[in-house]
Amino acid sequence: MLQSWRWFGPEDPVPLDHVRQAGASGIVTALHHIYDGRVWTPDDIATRKAMIEAAGLTWSVCESIPVHTSIKLRRGPWRTYVDAWKDTLANLGRAGIPVVCYNFMPVVDWTRTNLMYRMPTTGYALRFDLPDFVAYDVFVLKRPGAEASYPAPLVETARARLAAMSEEEVATLERNIIAGLPGGEDSYDRKAIYDRILSFDGVGEAEMRDNLFAFLREVVPVAEEVGVKLAIHPDDPPFSLFGLPRIVSTAADARAILEAVDSPANGLTLCAGSYGSRADNDLPAMAAEFGPRIHFVHLRNVSREADGSFNESEHLGGDVDMVDLITALTREQRRRAAEGRTDTAIPMRPDHGHLLADDIGKKVNPGYSCIGRLKGLAELRGVMLAVDRLLAA
């Protein structure tokens, strides 16, 4: 696999020199300073690409072009935003960026409740705690109908959890959930997120899915024309938040997306941590089934709990069998090579990493500190090398 690294541009605390030191050769980035739906111009893209190449690296994946809420709702100025998205996609393709990752999550992007969850190793991980999230949704945000969205015992657990929190802890929980995490598309205050959630009132899974498929029918032909592979990222976490429909959460969802527009340009980001947050998603089986249409891989692991909570584990720990998953992906690469495909090396990145050692106390993007990802990439690289040699024997 093509070993890549997510980089948030010139303001990222991890400079490109450190990416090279980690052993990555590909960069996964986007024009994060242009997130208002404007077209990314050829000059914008060329400037970022030249910066990456000057450091001896390659812009291997764009993650992500933001998908405006009006597109997800197919209301208001959605046509303007779709046209801009298509123009940006075309400009990326003409600049030689081969893969574009994107997501279709409503209102909130990837979501965690705790950004400093202390692990037994004394490092810190990201965590999604379902009772804490329910406490915020039902008793702090007070979303209409929120209490009815959850089982009564869970609501009572959430009530007790909130009662034990200080005002500062409640404020931190709110910031973690709604203030926006790295790579996310929106940051809210309480009124703004409340209003945005209400804008989806009455929109169910069927309508949301139809809107995604309509979007794909518009953008996939552009991707085909300019030689880009689209790779939709799964919901994170892969279940409803705030009562909103999430439609990229299961193998069945992925299957429906690929069937909706049956083109090699319409593919998946196989995020092991996102899909793996559900016990009913078999990651090695998904890699085997969807292999020809997997255009990007996030290798991250999670430790699941019975109530739906999870924390991000070490890359080779947790509930996803990373060795089996890498084996399935390596088999797919070999199949591509035998078929004569040019995209035999699937770009991957070590998704997230624990906050470790000298990074503790430094300014970092949550989940994207240097040492934790360097450790994860080194471990994954070892597995990839071992698996490749075993399959070659």
ZIQUIHU-V685722 format. One record per residue. RES is the residue in one letter. PHI is phi in whole degrees, -180 to 180 (none if undefined). PSI is psi in degrees with one decimal (* if undefined). BURIAL is + if it has 9 or more other C-alpha atoms within 8 Angstrom, else -. Layout:
res->RES phi->PHI psi->PSI burial->BURIAL
res->RES phi->PHI psi->PSI burial->BURIAL
This chain:
res->M phi->none psi->152.1 burial->+
res->L phi->-78 psi->112.9 burial->+
res->Q phi->-79 psi->116.2 burial->+
res->S phi->-125 psi->174.4 burial->+
res->W phi->-148 psi->131.0 burial->+
res->R phi->-79 psi->130.8 burial->+
res->W phi->-134 psi->131.0 burial->+
res->F phi->-96 psi->20.7 burial->+
res->G phi->95 psi->-170.1 burial->+
res->P phi->-58 psi->-24.1 burial->-
res->E phi->-88 psi->-1.9 burial->-
res->D phi->-65 psi->131.5 burial->+
res->P phi->-62 psi->-19.7 burial->-
res->V phi->-97 psi->108.9 burial->+
res->P phi->-76 psi->164.4 burial->-
res->L phi->-62 psi->-32.2 burial->+
res->D phi->-60 psi->-37.2 burial->-
res->H phi->-72 psi->-30.7 burial->+
res->V phi->-62 psi->-44.4 burial->+
res->R phi->-63 psi->-38.3 burial->+
res->Q phi->-64 psi->-30.7 burial->-
res->A phi->-72 psi->-15.8 burial->+
res->G phi->98 psi->3.0 burial->-
res->A phi->-79 psi->152.1 burial->+
res->S phi->-119 psi->-19.3 burial->+
res->G phi->-106 psi->150.0 burial->+
res->I phi->-115 psi->134.1 burial->+
res->V phi->-109 psi->113.3 burial->+
res->T phi->-153 psi->177.3 burial->+
res->A phi->-151 psi->173.0 burial->+
res->L phi->-88 psi->78.6 burial->+
res->H phi->-66 psi->-15.6 burial->-
res->H phi->-84 psi->-4.8 burial->-
res->I phi->-120 psi->82.9 burial->-
res->Y phi->-122 psi->28.6 burial->+
res->D phi->-110 psi->15.5 burial->-
res->G phi->92 psi->-4.1 burial->+
res->R phi->-67 psi->155.8 burial->-
res->V phi->-71 psi->135.2 burial->-
res->W phi->-80 psi->114.8 burial->+
res->T phi->-76 psi->161.2 burial->-
res->P phi->-55 psi->-36.3 burial->+
res->D phi->-68 psi->-41.4 burial->-
res->D phi->-56 psi->-48.4 burial->+
res->I phi->-68 psi->-43.0 burial->+
res->A phi->-63 psi->-37.1 burial->+
res->T phi->-63 psi->-46.6 burial->-
res->R phi->-66 psi->-41.9 burial->+
res->K phi->-63 psi->-42.0 burial->+
res->A phi->-64 psi->-37.6 burial->-
res->M phi->-62 psi->-43.6 burial->-
res->I phi->-66 psi->-45.4 burial->+
res->E phi->-70 psi->-30.4 burial->+
res->A phi->-64 psi->-23.7 burial->-
res->A phi->-90 psi->4.5 burial->-
res->G phi->82 psi->22.7 burial->-
res->L phi->-122 psi->172.7 burial->+
res->T phi->-125 psi->136.2 burial->+
res->W phi->-77 psi->97.6 burial->+
res->S phi->-91 psi->-29.9 burial->+
res->V phi->-145 psi->137.9 burial->+
res->C phi->-93 psi->118.9 burial->+
res->E phi->-135 psi->102.4 burial->+
res->S phi->-143 psi->161.8 burial->+
res->I phi->-85 psi->121.1 burial->+
res->P phi->-66 psi->140.9 burial->+
res->V phi->-102 psi->111.5 burial->+
res->H phi->-63 psi->148.6 burial->+
res->T phi->-55 psi->-36.3 burial->-
res->S phi->-63 psi->-28.7 burial->+
res->I phi->-69 psi->-42.2 burial->+
res->K phi->-66 psi->-32.0 burial->+
res->L phi->-89 psi->-19.5 burial->+
res->R phi->54 psi->47.3 burial->-
res->R phi->-137 psi->166.8 burial->-
res->G phi->61 psi->-138.2 burial->-
res->P phi->-85 psi->37.6 burial->-
res->W phi->-61 psi->-34.8 burial->+
res->R phi->-63 psi->-41.8 burial->-
res->T phi->-60 psi->-43.5 burial->-
res->Y phi->-72 psi->-36.2 burial->+
res->V phi->-64 psi->-43.7 burial->+
res->D phi->-62 psi->-40.8 burial->-
res->A phi->-66 psi->-39.8 burial->+
res->W phi->-61 psi->-43.6 burial->+
res->K phi->-65 psi->-38.9 burial->+
res->D phi->-66 psi->-41.8 burial->+
res->T phi->-63 psi->-44.6 burial->+
res->L phi->-58 psi->-44.9 burial->+
res->A phi->-64 psi->-40.4 burial->+
res->N phi->-66 psi->-37.7 burial->+
res->L phi->-64 psi->-44.3 burial->+
res->G phi->-62 psi->-43.1 burial->+
res->R phi->-67 psi->-22.7 burial->-
res->A phi->-86 psi->-2.3 burial->+
res->G phi->90 psi->17.1 burial->-
res->I phi->-84 psi->116.5 burial->+
res->P phi->-84 psi->-22.0 burial->+
res->V phi->-135 psi->137.0 burial->+
res->V phi->-124 psi->118.0 burial->+
res->C phi->-92 psi->143.4 burial->+
res->Y phi->-154 psi->169.7 burial->+
res->N phi->-138 psi->166.5 burial->+
res->F phi->-128 psi->34.8 burial->+
res->M phi->-78 psi->133.6 burial->-
res->P phi->-82 psi->133.2 burial->+
res->V phi->70 psi->-64.3 burial->+
res->V phi->-110 psi->140.2 burial->+
res->D phi->-85 psi->-145.8 burial->+
res->W phi->-60 psi->136.3 burial->+
res->T phi->-132 psi->133.1 burial->+
res->R phi->-134 psi->156.2 burial->+
res->T phi->-101 psi->-20.7 burial->+
res->N phi->-138 psi->120.4 burial->+
res->L phi->-98 psi->-1.4 burial->+
res->M phi->-139 psi->61.0 burial->-
res->Y phi->-87 psi->114.9 burial->+
res->R phi->-74 psi->127.3 burial->-
res->M phi->-95 psi->162.8 burial->-
res->P phi->-58 psi->-24.9 burial->-
res->T phi->-73 psi->-10.8 burial->-
res->T phi->81 psi->1.5 burial->-
res->G phi->-81 psi->-179.7 burial->+
res->Y phi->-125 psi->139.1 burial->+
res->A phi->-122 psi->168.6 burial->+
res->L phi->-89 psi->145.9 burial->+
res->R phi->-141 psi->143.8 burial->+
res->F phi->-115 psi->114.7 burial->+
res->D phi->-108 psi->113.1 burial->+
res->L phi->-65 psi->-45.1 burial->+
res->P phi->-59 psi->-37.6 burial->+
res->D phi->-64 psi->-41.9 burial->+
res->F phi->-63 psi->-43.7 burial->+
res->V phi->-63 psi->-39.5 burial->+
res->A phi->-58 psi->-43.2 burial->+
res->Y phi->-66 psi->-49.0 burial->+
res->D phi->-61 psi->-46.2 burial->+
res->V phi->-82 psi->-44.7 burial->+
res->F phi->-108 psi->-17.2 burial->+
res->V phi->-105 psi->-58.4 burial->-
res->L phi->-69 psi->-35.8 burial->+
res->K phi->59 psi->49.2 burial->+
res->R phi->-62 psi->134.3 burial->+
res->P phi->-57 psi->128.9 burial->-
res->G phi->78 psi->5.7 burial->-
res->A phi->-62 psi->-44.3 burial->+
res->E phi->-60 psi->-36.7 burial->-
res->A phi->-72 psi->-10.4 burial->-
res->S phi->-78 psi->-12.7 burial->-
res->Y phi->-128 psi->154.1 burial->+
res->P phi->-60 psi->144.3 burial->-
res->A phi->-56 psi->-41.9 burial->-
res->P phi->-62 psi->-34.5 burial->-
res->L phi->-67 psi->-39.4 burial->+
res->V phi->-63 psi->-40.7 burial->+
res->E phi->-68 psi->-37.4 burial->-
res->T phi->-62 psi->-41.9 burial->+
res->A phi->-65 psi->-39.0 burial->+
res->R phi->-61 psi->-44.6 burial->+
res->A phi->-67 psi->-38.4 burial->-
res->R phi->-62 psi->-45.3 burial->+
res->L phi->-65 psi->-38.2 burial->+
res->A phi->-62 psi->-25.8 burial->-
res->A phi->-89 psi->-4.3 burial->-
res->M phi->-90 psi->144.7 burial->+
res->S phi->-79 psi->168.0 burial->-
res->E phi->-61 psi->-37.5 burial->-
res->E phi->-66 psi->-39.2 burial->-
res->E phi->-67 psi->-37.6 burial->-
res->V phi->-66 psi->-41.6 burial->+
res->A phi->-64 psi->-39.8 burial->-
res->T phi->-65 psi->-43.2 burial->-
res->L phi->-58 psi->-44.6 burial->+
res->E phi->-63 psi->-44.7 burial->+
res->R phi->-60 psi->-43.8 burial->+
res->N phi->-61 psi->-37.8 burial->+
res->I phi->-81 psi->-42.3 burial->+
res->I phi->-114 psi->-9.4 burial->+
res->A phi->-80 psi->-9.9 burial->+
res->G phi->96 psi->130.2 burial->+
res->L phi->-108 psi->165.3 burial->+
res->P phi->-53 psi->131.0 burial->-
res->G phi->85 psi->-9.6 burial->-
res->G phi->-72 psi->162.5 burial->+
res->E phi->-94 psi->-23.3 burial->+
res->D phi->-139 psi->151.0 burial->+
res->S phi->-127 psi->136.5 burial->-
res->Y phi->-126 psi->159.8 burial->+
res->D phi->-102 psi->-179.9 burial->-
res->R phi->-63 psi->-43.6 burial->-
res->K phi->-66 psi->-39.0 burial->-
res->A phi->-66 psi->-42.0 burial->-
res->I phi->-72 psi->-34.9 burial->+
res->Y phi->-60 psi->-48.1 burial->+
res->D phi->-65 psi->-39.6 burial->-
res->R phi->-66 psi->-39.4 burial->+
res->I phi->-61 psi->-43.3 burial->+
res->L phi->-64 psi->-26.0 burial->-
res->S phi->-66 psi->-17.6 burial->-
res->F phi->-95 psi->8.6 burial->+
res->D phi->-57 psi->127.2 burial->-
res->G phi->88 psi->-6.9 burial->-
res->V phi->-88 psi->115.8 burial->+
res->G phi->-102 psi->-174.6 burial->-
res->E phi->-62 psi->-40.3 burial->+
res->A phi->-62 psi->-45.9 burial->-
res->E phi->-67 psi->-41.3 burial->-
res->M phi->-62 psi->-41.4 burial->+
res->R phi->-66 psi->-42.6 burial->+
res->D phi->-60 psi->-39.9 burial->-
res->N phi->-67 psi->-38.3 burial->+
res->L phi->-64 psi->-45.0 burial->+
res->F phi->-65 psi->-37.5 burial->+
res->A phi->-64 psi->-40.2 burial->-
res->F phi->-61 psi->-45.2 burial->+
res->L phi->-62 psi->-39.3 burial->+
res->R phi->-63 psi->-23.7 burial->+
res->E phi->-85 psi->-40.9 burial->-
res->V phi->-92 psi->-26.5 burial->+
res->V phi->-63 psi->-42.3 burial->+
res->P phi->-59 psi->-34.3 burial->-
res->V phi->-66 psi->-44.2 burial->+
res->A phi->-60 psi->-42.7 burial->+
res->E phi->-60 psi->-43.3 burial->+
res->E phi->-64 psi->-37.3 burial->-
res->V phi->-104 psi->5.9 burial->+
res->G phi->77 psi->32.9 burial->+
res->V phi->-107 psi->142.9 burial->+
res->K phi->-101 psi->123.2 burial->+
res->L phi->-87 psi->141.1 burial->+
res->A phi->-139 psi->98.1 burial->+
res->I phi->-74 psi->134.7 burial->+
res->H phi->-89 psi->140.8 burial->+
res->P phi->-71 psi->165.2 burial->+
res->D phi->-64 psi->144.5 burial->+
res->D phi->-141 psi->102.5 burial->+
res->P phi->-75 psi->163.1 burial->+
res->P phi->-87 psi->55.0 burial->+
res->F phi->-160 psi->168.3 burial->-
res->S phi->-62 psi->136.0 burial->-
res->L phi->-119 psi->139.9 burial->-
res->F phi->56 psi->27.7 burial->-
res->G phi->72 psi->10.8 burial->-
res->L phi->-90 psi->149.0 burial->+
res->P phi->-73 psi->130.6 burial->+
res->R phi->-121 psi->127.1 burial->+
res->I phi->-124 psi->14.9 burial->+
res->V phi->-132 psi->63.8 burial->+
res->S phi->-124 psi->-19.3 burial->+
res->T phi->-134 psi->170.0 burial->+
res->A phi->-61 psi->-37.3 burial->-
res->A phi->-64 psi->-38.9 burial->-
res->D phi->-62 psi->-46.8 burial->+
res->A phi->-61 psi->-41.8 burial->+
res->R phi->-61 psi->-43.5 burial->+
res->A phi->-65 psi->-38.3 burial->-
res->I phi->-65 psi->-44.7 burial->+
res->L phi->-68 psi->-34.0 burial->+
res->E phi->-76 psi->-27.5 burial->-
res->A phi->-62 psi->-40.9 burial->-
res->V phi->-134 psi->97.9 burial->+
res->D phi->-84 psi->81.1 burial->-
res->S phi->-138 psi->143.0 burial->-
res->P phi->-58 psi->-24.1 burial->-
res->A phi->-76 psi->-15.1 burial->+
res->N phi->-100 psi->101.2 burial->+
res->G phi->-137 psi->-164.2 burial->+
res->L phi->-121 psi->150.3 burial->+
res->T phi->-98 psi->115.8 burial->+
res->L phi->-87 psi->94.8 burial->+
res->C phi->-93 psi->107.4 burial->+
res->A phi->-62 psi->-36.5 burial->+
res->G phi->-72 psi->-38.5 burial->+
res->S phi->-71 psi->-58.4 burial->+
res->Y phi->-60 psi->-36.1 burial->+
res->G phi->-71 psi->-8.9 burial->+
res->S phi->-74 psi->-8.5 burial->+
res->R phi->-109 psi->130.5 burial->+
res->A phi->-68 psi->-20.9 burial->-
res->D phi->-86 psi->1.9 burial->-
res->N phi->-98 psi->117.0 burial->+
res->D phi->-95 psi->101.5 burial->-
res->L phi->-64 psi->-47.0 burial->+
res->P phi->-60 psi->-38.5 burial->+
res->A phi->-66 psi->-38.9 burial->-
res->M phi->-66 psi->-39.7 burial->+
res->A phi->-62 psi->-38.3 burial->+
res->A phi->-70 psi->-42.5 burial->+
res->E phi->-71 psi->-44.2 burial->-
res->F phi->-99 psi->5.5 burial->+
res->G phi->-43 psi->-50.0 burial->+
res->P phi->-61 psi->-20.5 burial->-
res->R phi->-111 psi->12.0 burial->+
res->I phi->-88 psi->113.7 burial->+
res->H phi->-107 psi->-6.9 burial->+
res->F phi->-161 psi->147.0 burial->+
res->V phi->-134 psi->132.2 burial->+
res->H phi->-106 psi->116.0 burial->+
res->L phi->-99 psi->104.7 burial->+
res->R phi->-146 psi->150.6 burial->+
res->N phi->-124 psi->156.7 burial->+
res->V phi->-137 psi->151.3 burial->+
res->S phi->-109 psi->113.9 burial->+
res->R phi->-87 psi->153.4 burial->+
res->E phi->-122 psi->159.5 burial->-
res->A phi->-62 psi->-29.0 burial->-
res->D phi->-87 psi->2.3 burial->-
res->G phi->102 psi->-7.5 burial->+
res->S phi->-74 psi->160.8 burial->+
res->F phi->-161 psi->156.7 burial->+
res->N phi->-126 psi->157.0 burial->+
res->E phi->-80 psi->118.9 burial->+
res->S phi->-90 psi->-176.3 burial->+
res->E phi->-63 psi->156.0 burial->+
res->H phi->-61 psi->-33.6 burial->+
res->L phi->-102 psi->10.0 burial->+
res->G phi->-106 psi->-163.2 burial->+
res->G phi->81 psi->-166.5 burial->+
res->D phi->-97 psi->-7.2 burial->+
res->V phi->-92 psi->127.0 burial->+
res->D phi->-77 psi->93.8 burial->+
res->M phi->-67 psi->-33.1 burial->+
res->V phi->-66 psi->-44.4 burial->+
res->D phi->-65 psi->-38.4 burial->-
res->L phi->-66 psi->-46.6 burial->+
res->I phi->-64 psi->-34.2 burial->+
res->T phi->-63 psi->-44.9 burial->+
res->A phi->-63 psi->-40.3 burial->+
res->L phi->-70 psi->-35.7 burial->+
res->T phi->-68 psi->-38.9 burial->+
res->R phi->-60 psi->-39.6 burial->+
res->E phi->-65 psi->-41.4 burial->+
res->Q phi->-61 psi->-41.2 burial->+
res->R phi->-66 psi->-37.2 burial->+
res->R phi->-63 psi->-42.2 burial->-
res->R phi->-62 psi->-42.9 burial->+
res->A phi->-62 psi->-42.4 burial->+
res->A phi->-66 psi->-29.9 burial->-
res->E phi->-79 psi->-15.6 burial->-
res->G phi->91 psi->15.1 burial->-
res->R phi->-70 psi->149.2 burial->-
res->T phi->-87 psi->-20.4 burial->-
res->D phi->-95 psi->53.3 burial->-
res->T phi->-72 psi->-32.3 burial->+
res->A phi->-89 psi->107.4 burial->-
res->I phi->-76 psi->125.2 burial->+
res->P phi->-67 psi->134.0 burial->+
res->M phi->-131 psi->160.3 burial->+
res->R phi->-142 psi->148.5 burial->+
res->P phi->-73 psi->103.8 burial->+
res->D phi->-78 psi->122.0 burial->+
res->H phi->61 psi->179.7 burial->+
res->G phi->-179 psi->153.3 burial->+
res->H phi->-70 psi->151.8 burial->+
res->L phi->-81 psi->115.6 burial->+
res->L phi->-132 psi->155.6 burial->+
res->A phi->48 psi->-129.4 burial->-
res->D phi->-67 psi->-14.1 burial->-
res->D phi->-74 psi->-21.1 burial->+
res->I phi->-66 psi->124.2 burial->-
res->G phi->95 psi->-12.2 burial->-
res->K phi->-85 psi->164.2 burial->-
res->K phi->-73 psi->118.0 burial->-
res->V phi->-139 psi->158.0 burial->-
res->N phi->-82 psi->127.1 burial->+
res->P phi->-52 psi->127.2 burial->+
res->G phi->87 psi->-12.7 burial->+
res->Y phi->-124 psi->33.6 burial->+
res->S phi->-70 psi->164.6 burial->+
res->C phi->-78 psi->-52.7 burial->+
res->I phi->-65 psi->-42.1 burial->+
res->G phi->-61 psi->-40.4 burial->+
res->R phi->-74 psi->-35.7 burial->+
res->L phi->-60 psi->-44.5 burial->+
res->K phi->-60 psi->-46.2 burial->+
res->G phi->-63 psi->-42.9 burial->+
res->L phi->-64 psi->-40.2 burial->+
res->A phi->-63 psi->-43.2 burial->+
res->E phi->-65 psi->-44.7 burial->+
res->L phi->-66 psi->-38.5 burial->+
res->R phi->-60 psi->-40.6 burial->-
res->G phi->-62 psi->-43.0 burial->-
res->V phi->-64 psi->-43.6 burial->+
res->M phi->-62 psi->-41.5 burial->+
res->L phi->-66 psi->-44.7 burial->-
res->A phi->-64 psi->-44.6 burial->-
res->V phi->-64 psi->-42.9 burial->+
res->D phi->-62 psi->-40.9 burial->+
res->R phi->-69 psi->-37.1 burial->-
res->L phi->-66 psi->-39.8 burial->-
res->L phi->-72 psi->-25.1 burial->-
res->A phi->-81 psi->-18.8 burial->-
res->A phi->-70 psi->* burial->-
